[in-house]
Amino acid sequence: MVAQYAGVSIAEATRMLRAYAERHQVGLAATAQDLTGRRLDLAAVTRSPDG
C-alpha cells in the first residue's frame, strides 16, 4: 500500500512507516491499522518530516 502509493521499495516503505510511528510516538502496528482502516492518510506517512 505505502510502497505502491509512494513508488518506493518495500524496504523504503517500511522505513517510512517506522519513521512516522516514531515521530508521532505511536506503535507501528497502530500506524498500519490506521492506514488500512483509512483513519490515516497515506500522504502523511510518505511526507518528508522536514516538509
mmCIF file as Biopython writes it, N, C-alpha, C and O atoms, coordinates in Angstrom:
data_model
#
loop_
_atom_site.group_PDB
_atom_site.id
_atom_site.type_symbol
_atom_site.label_atom_id
_atom_site.label_alt_id
_atom_site.label_comp_id
_atom_site.label_asym_id
_atom_site.label_entity_id
_atom_site.label_seq_id
_atom_site.pdbx_PDB_ins_code
_atom_site.Cartn_x
_atom_site.Cartn_y
_atom_site.Cartn_z
_atom_site.occupancy
_atom_site.B_iso_or_equiv
_atom_site.auth_seq_id
_atom_site.auth_asym_id
_atom_site.pdbx_PDB_model_num
ATOM 1   N N  . MET A ? 1  ? 0.824   -1.181 0.000  1.0 0.0 1  A 1 
ATOM 2   C CA . MET A ? 1  ? 0.000   0.000  0.000  1.0 0.0 1  A 1 
ATOM 3   C C  . MET A ? 1  ? 0.883   1.266  0.000  1.0 0.0 1  A 1 
ATOM 4   O O  . MET A ? 1  ? 0.750   2.117  -0.879 1.0 0.0 1  A 1 
ATOM 5   N N  . VAL A ? 2  ? 1.763   1.377  0.970  1.0 0.0 2  A 1 
ATOM 6   C CA . VAL A ? 2  ? 2.659   2.541  1.056  1.0 0.0 2  A 1 
ATOM 7   C C  . VAL A ? 2  ? 3.651   2.519  -0.103 1.0 0.0 2  A 1 
ATOM 8   O O  . VAL A ? 2  ? 3.888   3.543  -0.745 1.0 0.0 2  A 1 
ATOM 9   N N  . ALA A ? 3  ? 4.227   1.349  -0.367 1.0 0.0 3  A 1 
ATOM 10  C CA . ALA A ? 3  ? 5.215   1.233  -1.441 1.0 0.0 3  A 1 
ATOM 11  C C  . ALA A ? 3  ? 4.606   1.619  -2.787 1.0 0.0 3  A 1 
ATOM 12  O O  . ALA A ? 3  ? 5.221   2.348  -3.565 1.0 0.0 3  A 1 
ATOM 13  N N  . GLN A ? 4  ? 3.416   1.138  -3.054 1.0 0.0 4  A 1 
ATOM 14  C CA . GLN A ? 4  ? 2.767   1.442  -4.326 1.0 0.0 4  A 1 
ATOM 15  C C  . GLN A ? 4  ? 2.429   2.931  -4.409 1.0 0.0 4  A 1 
ATOM 16  O O  . GLN A ? 4  ? 2.683   3.564  -5.434 1.0 0.0 4  A 1 
ATOM 17  N N  . TYR A ? 5  ? 1.871   3.485  -3.363 1.0 0.0 5  A 1 
ATOM 18  C CA . TYR A ? 5  ? 1.484   4.896  -3.355 1.0 0.0 5  A 1 
ATOM 19  C C  . TYR A ? 5  ? 2.689   5.806  -3.584 1.0 0.0 5  A 1 
ATOM 20  O O  . TYR A ? 5  ? 2.634   6.750  -4.373 1.0 0.0 5  A 1 
ATOM 21  N N  . ALA A ? 6  ? 3.784   5.499  -2.873 1.0 0.0 6  A 1 
ATOM 22  C CA . ALA A ? 6  ? 4.965   6.365  -2.935 1.0 0.0 6  A 1 
ATOM 23  C C  . ALA A ? 6  ? 5.913   5.997  -4.072 1.0 0.0 6  A 1 
ATOM 24  O O  . ALA A ? 6  ? 6.827   6.757  -4.388 1.0 0.0 6  A 1 
ATOM 25  N N  . GLY A ? 7  ? 5.701   4.841  -4.684 1.0 0.0 7  A 1 
ATOM 26  C CA . GLY A ? 7  ? 6.583   4.404  -5.762 1.0 0.0 7  A 1 
ATOM 27  C C  . GLY A ? 7  ? 7.975   4.043  -5.262 1.0 0.0 7  A 1 
ATOM 28  O O  . GLY A ? 7  ? 8.977   4.339  -5.913 1.0 0.0 7  A 1 
ATOM 29  N N  . VAL A ? 8  ? 8.024   3.397  -4.092 1.0 0.0 8  A 1 
ATOM 30  C CA . VAL A ? 8  ? 9.298   3.022  -3.484 1.0 0.0 8  A 1 
ATOM 31  C C  . VAL A ? 8  ? 9.321   1.516  -3.219 1.0 0.0 8  A 1 
ATOM 32  O O  . VAL A ? 8  ? 8.312   0.829  -3.374 1.0 0.0 8  A 1 
ATOM 33  N N  . SER A ? 9  ? 10.484  1.025  -2.819 1.0 0.0 9  A 1 
ATOM 34  C CA . SER A ? 9  ? 10.617  -0.397 -2.491 1.0 0.0 9  A 1 
ATOM 35  C C  . SER A ? 9  ? 9.884   -0.709 -1.181 1.0 0.0 9  A 1 
ATOM 36  O O  . SER A ? 9  ? 9.525   0.194  -0.425 1.0 0.0 9  A 1 
ATOM 37  N N  . ILE A ? 10 ? 9.675   -1.983 -0.935 1.0 0.0 10 A 1 
ATOM 38  C CA . ILE A ? 10 ? 9.056   -2.421 0.317  1.0 0.0 10 A 1 
ATOM 39  C C  . ILE A ? 10 ? 9.921   -1.994 1.507  1.0 0.0 10 A 1 
ATOM 40  O O  . ILE A ? 10 ? 9.397   -1.572 2.538  1.0 0.0 10 A 1 
ATOM 41  N N  . ALA A ? 11 ? 11.228  -2.103 1.363  1.0 0.0 11 A 1 
ATOM 42  C CA . ALA A ? 11 ? 12.134  -1.709 2.448  1.0 0.0 11 A 1 
ATOM 43  C C  . ALA A ? 11 ? 11.994  -0.223 2.759  1.0 0.0 11 A 1 
ATOM 44  O O  . ALA A ? 11 ? 11.968  0.164  3.927  1.0 0.0 11 A 1 
ATOM 45  N N  . GLU A ? 12 ? 11.905  0.605  1.732  1.0 0.0 12 A 1 
ATOM 46  C CA . GLU A ? 12 ? 11.752  2.046  1.939  1.0 0.0 12 A 1 
ATOM 47  C C  . GLU A ? 12 ? 10.385  2.366  2.537  1.0 0.0 12 A 1 
ATOM 48  O O  . GLU A ? 12 ? 10.276  3.244  3.394  1.0 0.0 12 A 1 
ATOM 49  N N  . ALA A ? 13 ? 9.356   1.673  2.100  1.0 0.0 13 A 1 
ATOM 50  C CA . ALA A ? 13 ? 8.021   1.880  2.658  1.0 0.0 13 A 1 
ATOM 51  C C  . ALA A ? 13 ? 7.995   1.515  4.143  1.0 0.0 13 A 1 
ATOM 52  O O  . ALA A ? 13 ? 7.354   2.196  4.943  1.0 0.0 13 A 1 
ATOM 53  N N  . THR A ? 14 ? 8.683   0.455  4.502  1.0 0.0 14 A 1 
ATOM 54  C CA . THR A ? 14 ? 8.778   0.058  5.908  1.0 0.0 14 A 1 
ATOM 55  C C  . THR A ? 14 ? 9.495   1.133  6.711  1.0 0.0 14 A 1 
ATOM 56  O O  . THR A ? 14 ? 9.091   1.454  7.828  1.0 0.0 14 A 1 
ATOM 57  N N  . ARG A ? 15 ? 10.557  1.687  6.143  1.0 0.0 15 A 1 
ATOM 58  C CA . ARG A ? 15 ? 11.278  2.764  6.821  1.0 0.0 15 A 1 
ATOM 59  C C  . ARG A ? 15 ? 10.367  3.972  7.034  1.0 0.0 15 A 1 
ATOM 60  O O  . ARG A ? 15 ? 10.396  4.600  8.092  1.0 0.0 15 A 1 
ATOM 61  N N  . MET A ? 16 ? 9.567   4.290  6.035  1.0 0.0 16 A 1 
ATOM 62  C CA . MET A ? 16 ? 8.631   5.408  6.151  1.0 0.0 16 A 1 
ATOM 63  C C  . MET A ? 16 ? 7.611   5.172  7.262  1.0 0.0 16 A 1 
ATOM 64  O O  . MET A ? 16 ? 7.318   6.069  8.051  1.0 0.0 16 A 1 
ATOM 65  N N  . LEU A ? 17 ? 7.078   3.957  7.311  1.0 0.0 17 A 1 
ATOM 66  C CA . LEU A ? 17 ? 6.108   3.619  8.361  1.0 0.0 17 A 1 
ATOM 67  C C  . LEU A ? 17 ? 6.731   3.738  9.747  1.0 0.0 17 A 1 
ATOM 68  O O  . LEU A ? 17 ? 6.145   4.326  10.655 1.0 0.0 17 A 1 
ATOM 69  N N  . ARG A ? 18 ? 7.917   3.177  9.896  1.0 0.0 18 A 1 
ATOM 70  C CA . ARG A ? 18 ? 8.602   3.247  11.192 1.0 0.0 18 A 1 
ATOM 71  C C  . ARG A ? 18 ? 8.912   4.685  11.586 1.0 0.0 18 A 1 
ATOM 72  O O  . ARG A ? 18 ? 8.733   5.068  12.742 1.0 0.0 18 A 1 
ATOM 73  N N  . ALA A ? 19 ? 9.375   5.477  10.629 1.0 0.0 19 A 1 
ATOM 74  C CA . ALA A ? 19 ? 9.705   6.875  10.916 1.0 0.0 19 A 1 
ATOM 75  C C  . ALA A ? 19 ? 8.460   7.649  11.332 1.0 0.0 19 A 1 
ATOM 76  O O  . ALA A ? 19 ? 8.512   8.446  12.268 1.0 0.0 19 A 1 
ATOM 77  N N  . TYR A ? 20 ? 7.351   7.425  10.651 1.0 0.0 20 A 1 
ATOM 78  C CA . TYR A ? 20 ? 6.107   8.096  11.013 1.0 0.0 20 A 1 
ATOM 79  C C  . TYR A ? 20 ? 5.698   7.711  12.427 1.0 0.0 20 A 1 
ATOM 80  O O  . TYR A ? 20 ? 5.359   8.576  13.236 1.0 0.0 20 A 1 
ATOM 81  N N  . ALA A ? 21 ? 5.727   6.426  12.727 1.0 0.0 21 A 1 
ATOM 82  C CA . ALA A ? 21 ? 5.329   5.944  14.053 1.0 0.0 21 A 1 
ATOM 83  C C  . ALA A ? 21 ? 6.219   6.551  15.138 1.0 0.0 21 A 1 
ATOM 84  O O  . ALA A ? 21 ? 5.720   6.971  16.182 1.0 0.0 21 A 1 
ATOM 85  N N  . GLU A ? 22 ? 7.505   6.600  14.905 1.0 0.0 22 A 1 
ATOM 86  C CA . GLU A ? 22 ? 8.423   7.174  15.888 1.0 0.0 22 A 1 
ATOM 87  C C  . GLU A ? 22 ? 8.179   8.673  16.074 1.0 0.0 22 A 1 
ATOM 88  O O  . GLU A ? 22 ? 8.150   9.162  17.203 1.0 0.0 22 A 1 
ATOM 89  N N  . ARG A ? 23 ? 8.003   9.396  14.973 1.0 0.0 23 A 1 
ATOM 90  C CA . ARG A ? 23 ? 7.752   10.845 15.061 1.0 0.0 23 A 1 
ATOM 91  C C  . ARG A ? 23 ? 6.501   11.167 15.853 1.0 0.0 23 A 1 
ATOM 92  O O  . ARG A ? 23 ? 6.446   12.167 16.570 1.0 0.0 23 A 1 
ATOM 93  N N  . HIS A ? 24 ? 5.505   10.319 15.719 1.0 0.0 24 A 1 
ATOM 94  C CA . HIS A ? 24 ? 4.216   10.576 16.361 1.0 0.0 24 A 1 
ATOM 95  C C  . HIS A ? 24 ? 4.031   9.775  17.649 1.0 0.0 24 A 1 
ATOM 96  O O  . HIS A ? 24 ? 2.966   9.797  18.265 1.0 0.0 24 A 1 
ATOM 97  N N  . GLN A ? 25 ? 5.081   9.076  18.037 1.0 0.0 25 A 1 
ATOM 98  C CA . GLN A ? 25 ? 5.104   8.285  19.270 1.0 0.0 25 A 1 
ATOM 99  C C  . GLN A ? 25 ? 3.905   7.338  19.369 1.0 0.0 25 A 1 
ATOM 100 O O  . GLN A ? 25 ? 3.212   7.277  20.384 1.0 0.0 25 A 1 
ATOM 101 N N  . VAL A ? 26 ? 3.695   6.615  18.290 1.0 0.0 26 A 1 
ATOM 102 C CA . VAL A ? 26 ? 2.665   5.575  18.248 1.0 0.0 26 A 1 
ATOM 103 C C  . VAL A ? 26 ? 3.314   4.285  17.775 1.0 0.0 26 A 1 
ATOM 104 O O  . VAL A ? 26 ? 4.386   4.306  17.172 1.0 0.0 26 A 1 
ATOM 105 N N  . GLY A ? 27 ? 2.675   3.187  18.044 1.0 0.0 27 A 1 
ATOM 106 C CA . GLY A ? 27 ? 3.214   1.905  17.636 1.0 0.0 27 A 1 
ATOM 107 C C  . GLY A ? 27 ? 3.111   1.687  16.136 1.0 0.0 27 A 1 
ATOM 108 O O  . GLY A ? 27 ? 2.250   2.249  15.460 1.0 0.0 27 A 1 
ATOM 109 N N  . LEU A ? 28 ? 4.005   0.861  15.644 1.0 0.0 28 A 1 
ATOM 110 C CA . LEU A ? 28 ? 3.998   0.526  14.221 1.0 0.0 28 A 1 
ATOM 111 C C  . LEU A ? 28 ? 2.699   -0.189 13.840 1.0 0.0 28 A 1 
ATOM 112 O O  . LEU A ? 28 ? 2.116   0.095  12.794 1.0 0.0 28 A 1 
ATOM 113 N N  . ALA A ? 29 ? 2.252   -1.106 14.678 1.0 0.0 29 A 1 
ATOM 114 C CA . ALA A ? 29 ? 1.005   -1.826 14.393 1.0 0.0 29 A 1 
ATOM 115 C C  . ALA A ? 29 ? -0.184  -0.869 14.358 1.0 0.0 29 A 1 
ATOM 116 O O  . ALA A ? 29 ? -1.056  -0.992 13.498 1.0 0.0 29 A 1 
ATOM 117 N N  . ALA A ? 30 ? -0.223  0.081  15.288 1.0 0.0 30 A 1 
ATOM 118 C CA . ALA A ? 30 ? -1.315  1.059  15.312 1.0 0.0 30 A 1 
ATOM 119 C C  . ALA A ? 30 ? -1.297  1.915  14.051 1.0 0.0 30 A 1 
ATOM 120 O O  . ALA A ? 30 ? -2.349  2.234  13.496 1.0 0.0 30 A 1 
ATOM 121 N N  . THR A ? 31 ? -0.110  2.283  13.605 1.0 0.0 31 A 1 
ATOM 122 C CA . THR A ? 31 ? 0.021   3.062  12.380 1.0 0.0 31 A 1 
ATOM 123 C C  . THR A ? 31 ? -0.512  2.274  11.189 1.0 0.0 31 A 1 
ATOM 124 O O  . THR A ? 31 ? -1.271  2.806  10.378 1.0 0.0 31 A 1 
ATOM 125 N N  . ALA A ? 32 ? -0.121  1.023  11.084 1.0 0.0 32 A 1 
ATOM 126 C CA . ALA A ? 32 ? -0.584  0.167  9.986  1.0 0.0 32 A 1 
ATOM 127 C C  . ALA A ? 32 ? -2.101  -0.037 10.042 1.0 0.0 32 A 1 
ATOM 128 O O  . ALA A ? 32 ? -2.772  -0.021 9.010  1.0 0.0 32 A 1 
ATOM 129 N N  . GLN A ? 33 ? -2.627  -0.225 11.237 1.0 0.0 33 A 1 
ATOM 130 C CA . GLN A ? 33 ? -4.084  -0.394 11.381 1.0 0.0 33 A 1 
ATOM 131 C C  . GLN A ? 33 ? -4.826  0.874  10.965 1.0 0.0 33 A 1 
ATOM 132 O O  . GLN A ? 33 ? -5.867  0.802  10.312 1.0 0.0 33 A 1 
ATOM 133 N N  . ASP A ? 34 ? -4.298  2.021  11.339 1.0 0.0 34 A 1 
ATOM 134 C CA . ASP A ? 34 ? -4.933  3.278  10.953 1.0 0.0 34 A 1 
ATOM 135 C C  . ASP A ? 34 ? -4.888  3.478  9.439  1.0 0.0 34 A 1 
ATOM 136 O O  . ASP A ? 34 ? -5.837  3.997  8.852  1.0 0.0 34 A 1 
ATOM 137 N N  . LEU A ? 35 ? -3.791  3.068  8.810  1.0 0.0 35 A 1 
ATOM 138 C CA . LEU A ? 35 ? -3.712  3.161  7.349  1.0 0.0 35 A 1 
ATOM 139 C C  . LEU A ? 35 ? -4.741  2.260  6.680  1.0 0.0 35 A 1 
ATOM 140 O O  . LEU A ? 35 ? -5.483  2.697  5.800  1.0 0.0 35 A 1 
ATOM 141 N N  . THR A ? 36 ? -4.779  1.026  7.093  1.0 0.0 36 A 1 
ATOM 142 C CA . THR A ? 36 ? -5.699  0.084  6.456  1.0 0.0 36 A 1 
ATOM 143 C C  . THR A ? 36 ? -7.147  0.392  6.801  1.0 0.0 36 A 1 
ATOM 144 O O  . THR A ? 36 ? -8.051  0.069  6.030  1.0 0.0 36 A 1 
ATOM 145 N N  . GLY A ? 37 ? -7.376  1.016  7.952  1.0 0.0 37 A 1 
ATOM 146 C CA . GLY A ? 37 ? -8.723  1.414  8.341  1.0 0.0 37 A 1 
ATOM 147 C C  . GLY A ? 37 ? -9.132  2.764  7.777  1.0 0.0 37 A 1 
ATOM 148 O O  . GLY A ? 37 ? -10.225 3.256  8.059  1.0 0.0 37 A 1 
ATOM 149 N N  . ARG A ? 38 ? -8.253  3.363  6.978  1.0 0.0 38 A 1 
ATOM 150 C CA . ARG A ? 38 ? -8.490  4.662  6.330  1.0 0.0 38 A 1 
ATOM 151 C C  . ARG A ? 38 ? -8.673  5.807  7.333  1.0 0.0 38 A 1 
ATOM 152 O O  . ARG A ? 38 ? -9.361  6.787  7.050  1.0 0.0 38 A 1 
ATOM 153 N N  . ARG A ? 39 ? -8.043  5.669  8.518  1.0 0.0 39 A 1 
ATOM 154 C CA . ARG A ? 39 ? -8.063  6.741  9.508  1.0 0.0 39 A 1 
ATOM 155 C C  . ARG A ? 39 ? -6.798  7.589  9.419  1.0 0.0 39 A 1 
ATOM 156 O O  . ARG A ? 39 ? -6.683  8.616  10.086 1.0 0.0 39 A 1 
ATOM 157 N N  . LEU A ? 40 ? -5.862  7.157  8.599  1.0 0.0 40 A 1 
ATOM 158 C CA . LEU A ? 40 ? -4.606  7.865  8.405  1.0 0.0 40 A 1 
ATOM 159 C C  . LEU A ? 40 ? -4.355  7.966  6.912  1.0 0.0 40 A 1 
ATOM 160 O O  . LEU A ? 40 ? -4.458  6.978  6.185  1.0 0.0 40 A 1 
ATOM 161 N N  . ASP A ? 41 ? -4.028  9.160  6.465  1.0 0.0 41 A 1 
ATOM 162 C CA . ASP A ? 41 ? -3.792  9.413  5.047  1.0 0.0 41 A 1 
ATOM 163 C C  . ASP A ? 41 ? -2.398  8.934  4.654  1.0 0.0 41 A 1 
ATOM 164 O O  . ASP A ? 41 ? -1.425  9.181  5.366  1.0 0.0 41 A 1 
ATOM 165 N N  . LEU A ? 42 ? -2.308  8.260  3.536  1.0 0.0 42 A 1 
ATOM 166 C CA . LEU A ? 42 ? -1.013  7.799  3.039  1.0 0.0 42 A 1 
ATOM 167 C C  . LEU A ? 42 ? -0.027  8.946  2.856  1.0 0.0 42 A 1 
ATOM 168 O O  . LEU A ? 42 ? 1.171   8.774  3.079  1.0 0.0 42 A 1 
ATOM 169 N N  . ALA A ? 43 ? -0.513  10.096 2.457  1.0 0.0 43 A 1 
ATOM 170 C CA . ALA A ? 43 ? 0.366   11.248 2.253  1.0 0.0 43 A 1 
ATOM 171 C C  . ALA A ? 43 ? 1.082   11.644 3.540  1.0 0.0 43 A 1 
ATOM 172 O O  . ALA A ? 43 ? 2.225   12.099 3.501  1.0 0.0 43 A 1 
ATOM 173 N N  . ALA A ? 44 ? 0.419   11.473 4.675  1.0 0.0 44 A 1 
ATOM 174 C CA . ALA A ? 44 ? 1.038   11.820 5.959  1.0 0.0 44 A 1 
ATOM 175 C C  . ALA A ? 44 ? 2.218   10.905 6.265  1.0 0.0 44 A 1 
ATOM 176 O O  . ALA A ? 44 ? 3.207   11.339 6.855  1.0 0.0 44 A 1 
ATOM 177 N N  . VAL A ? 45 ? 2.117   9.658  5.869  1.0 0.0 45 A 1 
ATOM 178 C CA . VAL A ? 45 ? 3.183   8.691  6.138  1.0 0.0 45 A 1 
ATOM 179 C C  . VAL A ? 45 ? 4.351   8.885  5.177  1.0 0.0 45 A 1 
ATOM 180 O O  . VAL A ? 45 ? 5.511   8.733  5.561  1.0 0.0 45 A 1 
ATOM 181 N N  . THR A ? 46 ? 4.042   9.220  3.933  1.0 0.0 46 A 1 
ATOM 182 C CA . THR A ? 46 ? 5.086   9.310  2.922  1.0 0.0 46 A 1 
ATOM 183 C C  . THR A ? 46 ? 5.722   10.688 2.841  1.0 0.0 46 A 1 
ATOM 184 O O  . THR A ? 46 ? 6.731   10.866 2.158  1.0 0.0 46 A 1 
ATOM 185 N N  . ARG A ? 47 ? 5.153   11.647 3.518  1.0 0.0 47 A 1 
ATOM 186 C CA . ARG A ? 47 ? 5.673   13.018 3.522  1.0 0.0 47 A 1 
ATOM 187 C C  . ARG A ? 47 ? 6.990   13.070 4.293  1.0 0.0 47 A 1 
ATOM 188 O O  . ARG A ? 47 ? 7.150   12.409 5.319  1.0 0.0 47 A 1 
ATOM 189 N N  . SER A ? 48 ? 7.917   13.857 3.788  1.0 0.0 48 A 1 
ATOM 190 C CA . SER A ? 48 ? 9.191   14.060 4.464  1.0 0.0 48 A 1 
ATOM 191 C C  . SER A ? 48 ? 8.952   14.824 5.760  1.0 0.0 48 A 1 
ATOM 192 O O  . SER A ? 48 ? 8.140   15.749 5.784  1.0 0.0 48 A 1 
ATOM 193 N N  . PRO A ? 49 ? 9.646   14.455 6.844  1.0 0.0 49 A 1 
ATOM 194 C CA . PRO A ? 49 ? 9.428   15.135 8.122  1.0 0.0 49 A 1 
ATOM 195 C C  . PRO A ? 49 ? 9.783   16.612 8.089  1.0 0.0 49 A 1 
ATOM 196 O O  . PRO A ? 49 ? 9.304   17.385 8.919  1.0 0.0 49 A 1 
ATOM 197 N N  . ASP A ? 50 ? 10.611  17.007 7.148  1.0 0.0 50 A 1 
ATOM 198 C CA . ASP A ? 50 ? 11.014  18.422 7.090  1.0 0.0 50 A 1 
ATOM 199 C C  . ASP A ? 50 ? 10.230  19.224 6.054  1.0 0.0 50 A 1 
ATOM 200 O O  . ASP A ? 50 ? 10.597  20.350 5.718  1.0 0.0 50 A 1 
ATOM 201 N N  . GLY A ? 51 ? 9.173   18.646 5.567  1.0 0.0 51 A 1 
ATOM 202 C CA . GLY A ? 51 ? 8.399   19.434 4.603  1.0 0.0 51 A 1 
ATOM 203 C C  . GLY A ? 51 ? 7.419   18.616 3.928  1.0 0.0 51 A 1 
ATOM 204 O O  . GLY A ? 51 ? 6.677   19.115 3.081  1.0 0.0 51 A 1 
#
